[in-house]
Amino acid sequence: MENSLTNNNTSLRDSDFDIQLQNTDKYIETAQNVKLYVRDYGKGKPVILIHGWPLSNEMWEYQIDFLVQNNFRVIAYDRRGFGKSSQPWNGYDYDTLTDDLSEIINQLQLENITLVGFSMGGGEVVRYFSRHAGKGVIKAALISSIIPFLLKTDDNPEGRSKEKGEATASSIKEDRIGFLDNFGKTFFGINIINKPLSTPLLEYYRDLCSLASPRATLECAKSLNTTDFRDELQTIKVPTLIIHGDDDKNVPIELSSEKTAAAIPNNTFIVYEGAPHGLFYTEKDKLNQDLLDFLNA
């Protein structure tokens, strides 16, 4: 009979207990009076998961478990202003956010890293290459990413208008929780016919978003909508996985990943037919397998 550890009628297999012993959650101080909440699980080559706006590291629940069970070390953290991390008034530009990421990498002494950025998190991935020369990174993945540039300008005429961003900011200021409630339905592609997740789970994701400070929510929305990464894509010299849903209403694929795939030479571009923005849940099994195949390639 297999040895097991029993506590409160809950049995853990020896292999599960080994993984549990490796799990740590901690706070890492990345700047004066700024501490980021970091989860560090498993053994193997490190994979850093960077969450989207306005979520927190918990969005990666299904990916963390899968990757740890497949022999990777998984680090997931809350961006400043979000989740359990410090909520300073300033520091929500991509330079500062990426310096936070660099501090996590340096303090954990990580090498042979794969960076995985979802939505807004794609910005930190790209800026890490241009600002920190991609130190320690051997692969990158951009999932439903906002890269390379969303704002409408003379040389980006198909982008989003400045007025649309201002309207979003006004909605957040007027009723942030109401905005998040409606945002989640578009985020996961919910409509009269399609309901890919339960109401309690949708409310759970809304509640995760509500933990972000109002200031961080507004300032990061500004950063992700107005930062131009087009000239930085050439700094990415490692194999890159790009995944995007072609029914993404939050970050349309033609404004983002199609352009990114055309600009990064060494990339694998996978389009999820009919998938919304929040494909980390709606397409979790497919995403997990595609990530694993890429990590093992």
Kinemage of the C-alpha trace (Angstrom):
@kinemage 1
@onewidth
@group {chain A} dominant
@subgroup {mainchain}
@vectorlist {calphas} color= white
{ca met a 1} P 0.000 0.000 0.000
{ca glu a 2} L 1.381 3.436 -0.970
{ca asn a 3} L 2.742 5.480 1.902
{ca ser a 4} L 0.727 8.597 2.579
{ca leu a 5} L 0.526 11.562 4.931
{ca thr a 6} L -2.889 12.106 6.454
{ca asn a 7} L -4.100 15.329 8.023
{ca asn a 8} L -7.744 16.074 8.841
{ca asn a 9} L -8.834 13.083 6.758
{ca thr a 10} L -6.981 14.482 3.710
{ca ser a 11} L -4.424 12.124 2.159
{ca leu a 12} L -1.354 13.293 0.275
{ca arg a 13} L 0.732 10.959 -1.848
{ca asp a 14} L 4.490 11.041 -1.263
{ca ser a 15} L 5.042 12.713 -4.651
{ca asp a 16} L 2.486 15.418 -3.835
{ca phe a 17} L 4.143 16.010 -0.469
{ca asp a 18} L 7.524 16.428 -2.154
{ca ile a 19} L 6.070 19.152 -4.355
{ca gln a 20} L 4.377 20.741 -1.368
{ca leu a 21} L 7.696 20.982 0.465
{ca gln a 22} L 9.173 22.906 -2.451
{ca asn a 23} L 6.327 25.440 -2.511
{ca thr a 24} L 6.975 28.843 -1.038
{ca asp a 25} L 5.148 32.121 -1.104
{ca lys a 26} L 7.040 35.210 -0.111
{ca tyr a 27} L 7.383 38.946 -0.447
{ca ile a 28} L 10.273 40.382 -2.439
{ca glu a 29} L 11.175 44.044 -1.972
{ca thr a 30} L 11.815 45.424 -5.445
{ca ala a 31} L 12.066 49.109 -4.559
{ca gln a 32} L 11.939 51.227 -1.431
{ca asn a 33} L 8.660 50.486 0.376
{ca val a 34} L 7.467 48.257 -2.479
{ca lys a 35} L 7.076 44.540 -1.806
{ca leu a 36} L 5.672 42.145 -4.373
{ca tyr a 37} L 3.862 38.948 -3.464
{ca val a 38} L 5.572 36.017 -5.186
{ca arg a 39} L 4.641 32.340 -5.467
{ca asp a 40} L 7.518 29.982 -6.243
{ca tyr a 41} L 6.533 26.355 -6.827
{ca gly a 42} L 8.150 23.170 -8.081
{ca lys a 43} L 11.548 22.198 -9.476
{ca gly a 44} L 13.102 22.445 -12.923
{ca lys a 45} L 13.697 25.249 -15.421
{ca pro a 46} L 11.943 28.425 -14.225
{ca val a 47} L 8.820 29.763 -15.893
{ca ile a 48} L 7.679 33.239 -14.825
{ca leu a 49} L 3.969 33.926 -15.315
{ca ile a 50} L 3.016 37.621 -15.570
{ca his a 51} L -0.668 38.350 -15.082
{ca gly a 52} L -2.965 40.586 -17.063
{ca trp a 53} L -4.884 43.741 -16.169
{ca pro a 54} L -6.573 44.072 -13.727
{ca leu a 55} L -6.097 40.536 -12.373
{ca ser a 56} L -3.470 38.984 -10.088
{ca asn a 57} L -1.312 35.864 -10.029
{ca glu a 58} L -4.346 33.711 -9.196
{ca met a 59} L -5.464 33.905 -12.817
{ca trp a 60} L -2.765 31.290 -13.557
{ca glu a 61} L -4.315 28.655 -11.271
{ca tyr a 62} L -4.735 26.014 -13.959
{ca gln a 63} L -1.370 26.675 -15.605
{ca ile a 64} L 0.616 26.608 -12.343
{ca asp a 65} L -0.611 23.171 -11.332
{ca phe a 66} L -0.075 21.743 -14.810
{ca leu a 67} L 3.452 23.101 -15.257
{ca val a 68} L 4.629 22.066 -11.793
{ca gln a 69} L 3.338 18.538 -12.399
{ca asn a 70} L 5.339 18.549 -15.645
{ca asn a 71} L 8.611 19.321 -13.868
{ca phe a 72} L 8.954 23.072 -14.180
{ca arg a 73} L 9.641 25.632 -11.496
{ca val a 74} L 6.824 28.164 -11.690
{ca ile a 75} L 7.066 31.711 -10.365
{ca ala a 76} L 3.902 33.826 -10.410
{ca tyr a 77} L 3.704 37.246 -8.806
{ca asp a 78} L 1.322 40.135 -8.248
{ca arg a 79} L 2.331 43.291 -10.104
{ca arg a 80} L 2.673 46.332 -7.837
{ca gly a 81} L -0.762 47.753 -7.082
{ca phe a 82} L -2.504 44.404 -7.613
{ca gly a 83} L -3.417 41.377 -5.521
{ca lys a 84} L -1.379 41.089 -2.319
{ca ser a 85} L 1.484 43.334 -3.432
{ca ser a 86} L 2.202 46.845 -2.184
{ca gln a 87} L 0.011 49.601 -3.607
{ca pro a 88} L 2.234 52.658 -4.073
{ca trp a 89} L 0.832 55.817 -5.614
{ca asn a 90} L 3.315 55.864 -8.502
{ca gly a 91} L 5.384 53.456 -10.577
{ca tyr a 92} L 2.880 52.064 -13.076
{ca asp a 93} L 4.854 52.872 -16.206
{ca tyr a 94} L 6.433 49.921 -18.019
{ca asp a 95} L 10.007 50.877 -17.131
{ca thr a 96} L 9.251 50.650 -13.422
{ca leu a 97} L 7.097 47.546 -13.750
{ca thr a 98} L 9.848 45.816 -15.691
{ca asp a 99} L 12.460 46.856 -13.145
{ca asp a 100} L 10.267 45.068 -10.579
{ca leu a 101} L 10.430 41.930 -12.724
{ca ser a 102} L 14.201 42.265 -13.030
{ca glu a 103} L 14.537 42.483 -9.253
{ca ile a 104} L 12.554 39.263 -8.819
{ca ile a 105} L 14.809 37.510 -11.327
{ca asn a 106} L 17.976 38.826 -9.675
{ca gln a 107} L 16.952 38.112 -6.107
{ca leu a 108} L 15.820 34.577 -6.939
{ca gln a 109} L 19.032 34.113 -8.976
{ca leu a 110} L 17.127 32.671 -11.927
{ca glu a 111} L 18.661 31.423 -15.171
{ca asn a 112} L 17.331 29.638 -18.271
{ca ile a 113} L 14.005 31.414 -17.808
{ca thr a 114} L 10.879 31.378 -19.918
{ca leu a 115} L 8.831 34.564 -19.543
{ca val a 116} L 5.097 34.211 -20.124
{ca gly a 117} L 3.085 37.412 -20.322
{ca phe a 118} L -0.689 37.566 -20.621
{ca ser a 119} L -2.322 40.686 -22.073
{ca met a 120} L -0.706 43.635 -20.228
{ca gly a 121} L 2.006 41.235 -19.063
{ca gly a 122} L 3.298 41.035 -22.614
{ca gly a 123} L 4.589 44.563 -22.118
{ca glu a 124} L 6.888 43.533 -19.299
{ca val a 125} L 8.160 40.635 -21.409
{ca val a 126} L 9.122 42.879 -24.335
{ca arg a 127} L 10.462 45.723 -22.158
{ca tyr a 128} L 12.629 43.234 -20.252
{ca phe a 129} L 14.468 42.503 -23.501
{ca ser a 130} L 14.896 46.146 -24.502
{ca arg a 131} L 15.689 47.489 -21.016
{ca his a 132} L 17.502 44.556 -19.373
{ca ala a 133} L 18.869 42.813 -22.473
{ca gly a 134} L 16.747 39.741 -21.746
{ca lys a 135} L 19.179 38.657 -19.021
{ca gly a 136} L 18.679 34.984 -18.147
{ca val a 137} L 15.789 34.440 -20.570
{ca ile a 138} L 15.908 31.638 -23.145
{ca lys a 139} L 12.267 31.681 -24.339
{ca ala a 140} L 9.271 33.998 -24.267
{ca ala a 141} L 5.522 33.600 -24.661
{ca leu a 142} L 2.964 36.310 -25.406
{ca ile a 143} L -0.617 35.255 -24.648
{ca ser a 144} L -3.530 37.505 -25.713
{ca ser a 145} L -0.932 40.247 -25.572
{ca ile a 146} L -1.405 44.005 -26.002
{ca ile a 147} L 1.876 44.131 -27.927
{ca pro a 148} L 2.944 46.032 -29.995
{ca phe a 149} L 0.823 49.253 -29.817
{ca leu a 150} L -2.885 49.827 -29.263
{ca leu a 151} L -3.274 53.606 -29.512
{ca lys a 152} L -4.514 55.255 -32.692
{ca thr a 153} L -1.914 57.643 -34.096
{ca asp a 154} L -0.991 58.969 -37.529
{ca asp a 155} L 1.310 55.982 -38.085
{ca asn a 156} L -1.035 53.525 -36.373
{ca pro a 157} L -4.407 54.541 -37.858
{ca glu a 158} L -6.202 51.276 -37.036
{ca gly a 159} L -5.510 51.636 -33.303
{ca arg a 160} L -7.898 52.638 -30.531
{ca ser a 161} L -8.877 56.271 -30.234
{ca lys a 162} L -7.688 58.321 -27.280
{ca glu a 163} L -11.356 59.031 -26.523
{ca lys a 164} L -12.070 55.340 -25.973
{ca gly a 165} L -9.371 55.181 -23.317
{ca glu a 166} L -10.762 58.295 -21.667
{ca ala a 167} L -14.248 56.764 -21.620
{ca thr a 168} L -12.885 53.622 -19.942
{ca ala a 169} L -11.140 55.741 -17.309
{ca ser a 170} L -14.371 57.658 -16.638
{ca ser a 171} L -16.285 54.398 -16.190
{ca ile a 172} L -13.697 53.111 -13.722
{ca lys a 173} L -13.797 56.348 -11.737
{ca glu a 174} L -17.605 56.386 -11.684
{ca asp a 175} L -18.202 52.748 -10.662
{ca arg a 176} L -15.075 50.590 -10.674
{ca ile a 177} L -16.789 47.377 -9.532
{ca gly a 178} L -19.641 47.823 -11.990
{ca phe a 179} L -17.088 48.363 -14.747
{ca leu a 180} L -15.247 45.178 -13.741
{ca asp a 181} L -18.499 43.212 -13.729
{ca asn a 182} L -19.267 44.183 -17.323
{ca phe a 183} L -15.629 43.894 -18.385
{ca gly a 184} L -15.491 40.262 -17.268
{ca lys a 185} L -18.350 39.265 -19.557
{ca thr a 186} L -16.567 40.611 -22.623
{ca phe a 187} L -13.236 39.261 -21.345
{ca phe a 188} L -14.523 35.664 -21.337
{ca gly a 189} L -16.794 35.969 -24.371
{ca ile a 190} L -20.047 35.600 -22.456
{ca asn a 191} L -23.278 36.232 -24.322
{ca ile a 192} L -26.814 34.812 -24.551
{ca ile a 193} L -25.601 31.676 -26.323
{ca asn a 194} L -22.070 31.236 -24.992
{ca lys a 195} L -21.396 30.825 -21.263
{ca pro a 196} L -17.926 29.271 -20.957
{ca leu a 197} L -17.686 29.618 -17.178
{ca ser a 198} L -20.015 29.514 -14.209
{ca thr a 199} L -21.459 32.612 -12.595
{ca pro a 200} L -19.565 31.957 -9.312
{ca leu a 201} L -16.274 31.681 -11.218
{ca leu a 202} L -16.982 34.873 -13.141
{ca glu a 203} L -17.666 36.617 -9.841
{ca tyr a 204} L -14.444 35.189 -8.412
{ca tyr a 205} L -12.400 36.740 -11.231
{ca arg a 206} L -14.235 40.044 -10.727
{ca asp a 207} L -13.336 39.931 -7.036
{ca leu a 208} L -9.668 39.301 -7.873
{ca cys a 209} L -9.738 42.406 -10.071
{ca ser a 210} L -11.381 44.427 -7.309
{ca leu a 211} L -8.350 43.877 -5.047
{ca ala a 212} L -6.244 46.158 -7.244
{ca ser a 213} L -5.962 49.717 -6.034
{ca pro a 214} L -8.083 52.225 -7.974
{ca arg a 215} L -4.928 54.192 -8.765
{ca ala a 216} L -3.098 51.127 -10.149
{ca thr a 217} L -6.163 50.136 -12.175
{ca leu a 218} L -6.312 53.531 -13.867
{ca glu a 219} L -2.588 54.062 -14.352
{ca cys a 220} L -1.940 50.583 -15.742
{ca ala a 221} L -4.865 50.962 -18.134
{ca lys a 222} L -3.161 54.100 -19.405
{ca ser a 223} L 0.200 52.343 -19.731
{ca leu a 224} L -1.097 49.316 -21.620
{ca asn a 225} L -3.142 51.449 -24.002
{ca thr a 226} L -0.529 54.091 -24.823
{ca thr a 227} L 2.918 52.449 -24.660
{ca asp a 228} L 4.513 51.878 -28.053
{ca phe a 229} L 6.617 48.690 -28.184
{ca arg a 230} L 7.006 48.511 -31.965
{ca asp a 231} L 10.699 49.416 -32.069
{ca glu a 232} L 11.465 47.036 -29.180
{ca leu a 233} L 10.320 43.838 -30.863
{ca gln a 234} L 13.644 43.563 -32.670
{ca thr a 235} L 15.392 43.096 -29.308
{ca ile a 236} L 13.707 39.706 -28.818
{ca lys a 237} L 16.235 37.176 -30.090
{ca val a 238} L 14.890 34.045 -28.369
{ca pro a 239} L 12.221 31.570 -29.539
{ca thr a 240} L 8.846 33.177 -28.925
{ca leu a 241} L 5.380 31.647 -28.673
{ca ile a 242} L 2.475 33.901 -29.648
{ca ile a 243} L -1.092 32.792 -28.872
{ca his a 244} L -4.233 34.818 -29.469
{ca gly a 245} L -7.952 34.195 -29.903
{ca asp a 246} L -9.532 35.456 -33.120
{ca asp a 247} L -12.698 36.484 -31.241
{ca asp a 248} L -10.847 38.648 -28.721
{ca lys a 249} L -12.982 41.762 -28.219
{ca asn a 250} L -10.661 43.331 -25.616
{ca val a 251} L -7.440 43.155 -27.647
{ca pro a 252} L -8.346 42.386 -31.274
{ca ile a 253} L -5.837 40.061 -32.890
{ca glu a 254} L -5.373 42.256 -35.971
{ca leu a 255} L -4.183 45.158 -33.780
{ca ser a 256} L -1.819 43.051 -31.738
{ca ser a 257} L -0.511 39.538 -32.229
{ca glu a 258} L -0.766 39.514 -36.027
{ca lys a 259} L 1.617 42.489 -36.099
{ca thr a 260} L 3.841 40.988 -33.422
{ca ala a 261} L 4.167 37.722 -35.336
{ca ala a 262} L 5.227 39.669 -38.413
{ca ala a 263} L 7.932 41.516 -36.462
{ca ile a 264} L 9.578 38.821 -34.302
{ca pro a 265} L 11.628 36.524 -36.545
{ca asn a 266} L 11.836 33.354 -34.441
{ca asn a 267} L 8.221 32.836 -33.413
{ca thr a 268} L 5.475 30.257 -33.359
{ca phe a 269} L 2.086 31.925 -33.883
{ca ile a 270} L -1.018 29.956 -32.877
{ca val a 271} L -4.514 31.349 -33.414
{ca tyr a 272} L -7.321 29.939 -31.268
{ca glu a 273} L -10.429 29.957 -33.415
{ca gly a 274} L -13.412 31.545 -31.670
{ca ala a 275} L -11.490 32.182 -28.444
{ca pro a 276} L -12.018 35.347 -26.365
{ca his a 277} L -9.415 37.351 -24.466
{ca gly a 278} L -9.590 35.234 -21.316
{ca leu a 279} L -8.434 32.044 -22.991
{ca phe a 280} L -6.261 31.101 -20.006
{ca tyr a 281} L -9.520 29.657 -18.661
{ca thr a 282} L -11.796 29.114 -21.674
{ca glu a 283} L -9.071 27.244 -23.601
{ca lys a 284} L -7.010 26.131 -20.595
{ca asp a 285} L -6.345 22.553 -21.720
{ca lys a 286} L -5.197 23.606 -25.182
{ca leu a 287} L -3.148 26.476 -23.787
{ca asn a 288} L -1.465 24.223 -21.241
{ca gln a 289} L -0.482 21.702 -23.885
{ca asp a 290} L 0.796 24.370 -26.278
{ca leu a 291} L 2.863 25.917 -23.484
{ca leu a 292} L 4.268 22.536 -22.526
{ca asp a 293} L 5.155 21.662 -26.117
{ca phe a 294} L 6.906 25.015 -26.477
{ca leu a 295} L 8.806 24.636 -23.194
{ca asn a 296} L 9.968 21.145 -24.129
{ca ala a 297} L 10.844 21.962 -27.741
